[in-house]
């Protein structure tokens, strides 16, 4: 990585992390307006829009119009293709519009980081299901075909990747580039909660819980400046909770491998919301997120607003 600064100073408060923010420095007003971080949120949204539209059209016009098992096979192929397409398209955007390599999705060490996030989330979900079972609130009624596990793994993997790209690489990163880490963090927590507000069974309390617990997704990005731990955690949480144990995921029921019946106190199980509504689960996510955030602070990964820091790249 050739950025002109060492890793120990890369994220000091007075230095712009130029492997994460735009290296394009136009002199004219039109170019500066186009390069403004908040403007680029809309630019990158338009850049990714064709892939999203194609994905929707394939689902509505192809998958839903054919019979099984062909529908499932096409759906699996769609998800297998969408994951690299999303990553490649984001990388191309960074090359063209920000004049830099997308460090946040670089592949070196990505498998280890992704698995770390996935395993942490898996252990948490298994732990909470075990606690619910101790209280007699978790009952397995039947098992679906094991084939559903592979499809669910891809579905939650692709879905969480798209959400992390939007939440971290687009919203958080571009707001942080202009307004700094703390403003970007608060805005991302609020947006993540509002994005799920239309889900079934959501209410004000569950929205606050979701905003609070989503710090566990943002903090690893602040610490590592890469997407992989956050993506792995998000994918692992959703896959295990909904794809394996058949529990509601943020208020939405998916066909999981297990057909289960959840009862007991909502403070423990989360009720119709899923574990995102459980006091214990939200508390655990918040605690883990704060520990990681504190580590990021100690490592000097907190970025000041643009008007308070020195730009470390040359004007083009």
C-alpha positions, 0 to 999 in steps of 0.5 A, a space after each residue: 500500500 503506497 500512500 506516503 504515510 505509515 499505518 501507525 500514522 494513517 488514521 491520526 486526527 490530523 491526517 486524511 486516510 487517503 486510501 479510504 477517502 477520495 484522491 480526486 481534487 478538482 480545482 473548478 467549482 463544478 468538479 468540487 460540487 461533483 466530488 462533494 462526499 454527500 453528492 457522491 452518495 447519490 452518484 454511487 447509488 446511480 452507479 449500483 442501480 443497474 445491478 439492483 434493477 437487473 436483480 429485481 427483474 430476474 426475480 420477478 420476470 424469471 424466477 417467479 415465472 418458472 417451476 421448481 426445481 428450476 426456479 431455485 437453481 436460477 435463484 442460486 445462480 443469481 445470488 452467486 453472480 450478484 455477490 462478485 458483481 456488487 464488489 466489482 461495481 463498487 471497486 470500479 466506482 472507486 477507480 473512476 470517481 475517487 481515483 483510488 483502489 477500494 481498500 475497504 474491499 481489498 481481498 488480502 486477509 478477507 477470508 480470515 476477517 469474514 470468518 471471524 465476524 461470522 463465527 462470533 455471530 454464530 456463537 452468539 446466536 447459538 448461545 441465545 438459542 440455548 438460553 431460550 431453550 433452558 427457559 423452555 421457550 424454544 421448540 423444534 417442530 420439524 426440519 426442512 430439507 438440508 438444501 434450504 441451508 445452502 440457499 439461505 446461506 447465499 441469500 443472507 450473504 448477498 443481502 448483508 453484503 448489499 446492506 454493508 456496502 450501502 451502510 458502511 462503504 457509501 453512507 458511513 464512509 462518505 459522511 465521515 469523509 466530510 463530517 468525521 467519524 462521530 457524525 457518520 456513526 450517529 447518522 448510520 445508526 439512525 438510517 439503519 434503524 429507519 431502513 427496517 421501520 417498515 418491517 412487520 412488528 416494528 415499533 419505536 422500542 424495536 427501532 431504538 434496539 436495532 439502532 443500538 445493536 447495529 453499532 456491532 456492525 459499524 465499529 469493526 469497520 471503523 477499527 479495520 477500515 474494511 468491510 469483511 468482519 462487519 459483513 461476516 457478522 451480519 451474514 452469520 447473525 441473519 443466517 443462523 437466526 433465520 436461515 437455520 433456527 427459523 426465528 424472525 429476523 428483524 420482524 420478518 419470517 423466512 423459511 429456515 431449516 428448522 420450523 420452530 415455535 418460540 414462546 416465553 418472555 419477550 425480553 429474552 426471545 425478542 418475540 415477533 421481532 426476533 433476537 433484535 428485540 431481545 434485551 440480552 441480545 441487544 445488550 451483547 451486541 452493544 457491549 461488543 460494539 463498544 469494546 471494538 469502538 474503544 479499540 478503534 479510538 485507542 488505535 487512532 482510527 477516529 477521523 476528524 471533520 474535513 475542516 479540522 484535518 490536514 489533507 495528505 494528498 496532492 491537488 490534481 
